[in-house]
Amino acid sequence: MIQSVAFIGLGAMGYRMAAHLPQHFDTVYVWNRNFEKAQQHATEFGTLAIELQNAVQADIIFSCLPTSQQVDEILAQVQLKSGSIWVDCTSGVPESARAQSEQLLQQGVRFLDAPVSGQTIGAENATLTFMVGGNTEAFAQALPIMQTMGKIIKHVGESGTGFAVKAVNNMMMAVHLCAAAEGFTTLKAHGVHLQEALDCINASSGKSGVTETVLPQRVFNRSFPLTFALPLLAKDTGIAVDLVREARISAPVIGLTQNLIQVANDLAEPNSDFSTAIKMYESWSKITLE
């Protein structure tokens, strides 16, 4: 019987995800390193802003932090109660998930790596996709809570597999982003009207999530809203490359794309959205995609 839920980390995603929980559970704790943000969340959504050690006494604890290292830092500060479940929605490192799972099991706590996809609009509308690795019984217990925040929730394997799926997903998005940048730069160089070309491609085999949403909603209108930071994409593509190395397989497109995203991140202004990677191509070609 789930009597309390906690959410640790109220960034762009976590703030919106945690907002759905009070509609379904009586006791919802929130904590953030900037505690004023937790207090703001409590005022806005009816959650309870409390100190970290108290928050992690909940039956189910969700975390959504930038990196696995920051999750490790949180875990080092707290003592959890036996029988609880920790659900980490960070886009983390598979190896870290396995280590965190073993560490928490010693306290009688089960760990799920459960990164999400869908960006801030998905978090706001409770339509996120959860890709979950870890113990199947823990997954079954945590599923009703995840269903309040997401639309598609899949158990993909043992500890670390959720993080692996998220890294590969984001790598594939990065491949599409680079391909779209190169393709549309080529088209504009030949005098093609980009919007009309985009309409054709989105009705043809070359379409992707990048052509359907990123180009029209972020690039062509030059808005580049910050919803998923470019440094986080660079981190995720790096995780995907590590997975390739561990598998000892050949994946040249993944390696090349990671190099391109890392260069784009190095060239970008601080706090840039992932879509600004296209500006790297624009600086090389002197062609603006608008």
C-alpha positions, 0 to 999 in steps of 0.5 A, a space after each residue: 500500500 503506497 501511502 507517500 511519494 517523494 520527488 527529488 529534483 525540481 528542474 524543468 522536467 521534475 517540477 512539472 512531473 511532480 505537479 501531477 502527483 497530489 491529484 492521486 496521492 495524499 502525501 507528496 514530498 518534494 525537495 530541491 537543492 534550491 529549497 525555495 523552489 520546493 516551497 514554490 512547488 508546494 504553494 502552487 501544487 499542494 505538495 509538501 516541501 521538507 528536508 531531504 532526509 525526511 523526504 526520502 522516508 516516502 514509500 516511493 522516491 522519484 529523482 530527476 537530476 542532471 547526472 548519475 553523479 548527482 544521484 550518488 551525492 544525494 544517496 551518500 547523504 541519506 538513510 532510506 527505510 527498508 521496503 521503499 523503492 527509488 525510481 531514478 528518472 535521470 538520463 544516467 549511466 547504465 553502470 551507475 544504475 547497476 552500482 546504485 541498485 546493489 548499494 540500495 539493496 543492502 538497505 532493503 531498497 529496490 532501485 529502478 532506472 526510469 529515464 523519460 522522454 517527451 520534453 517539458 510539454 510531455 511532463 506538463 501534459 503527463 504524456 511522457 514515455 518511461 523506459 524502465 530497468 530493474 526488478 520486475 516486482 518493484 516495477 509493478 509497484 511503482 507503475 501506478 505512480 509512473 502512470 500519473 506522469 506518463 503515457 507509455 511505460 515499458 520495462 525494458 530489462 535489468 538494472 541499467 537497461 532503462 538508461 541504455 535505451 534513453 542514451 541510444 534514443 537521444 543518440 538517434 535523435 542527434 543523428 537525425 538532427 545532424 542529418 537534417 542540418 546537413 540536408 536542409 543546408 544543402 537544399 537552401 544552397 540550391 535555392 530550395 524553399 525550405 518550408 515547402 521542402 519540409 512539407 514534402 519530406 514530412 510526407 515522405 520517408 525522410 521524416 523524423 521527429 526532428 523534421 516534424 517538430 524541431 525544425 518548424 518549432 525551434 529552428 526555422 522560426 529562430 526561437 530555440 526555446 530551452 527545454 533540453 540543454 545541449 550539454 545534456 545531449 552531449 552527455 547522453 551521446 557520450 553514454 551511447 558511445 560508451 555502450 558501443 565500446 562495451 559491446 565491442 561493436 562497430 558503430 561509425 555513425 554513432 561515433 561521428 555524431 557524438 564528435 559533432 554534438 560535442 563540438 557544437 556544445 563547445 561552440 554554443 553559448 551557455 544554457 543553449 537548447 539542443 536544437 542550437 547544434 544546428 547553428 554550428 552548421 550555419 557558422 560553417 556554411 554561412 547559410 541560415 535555416 529560416 
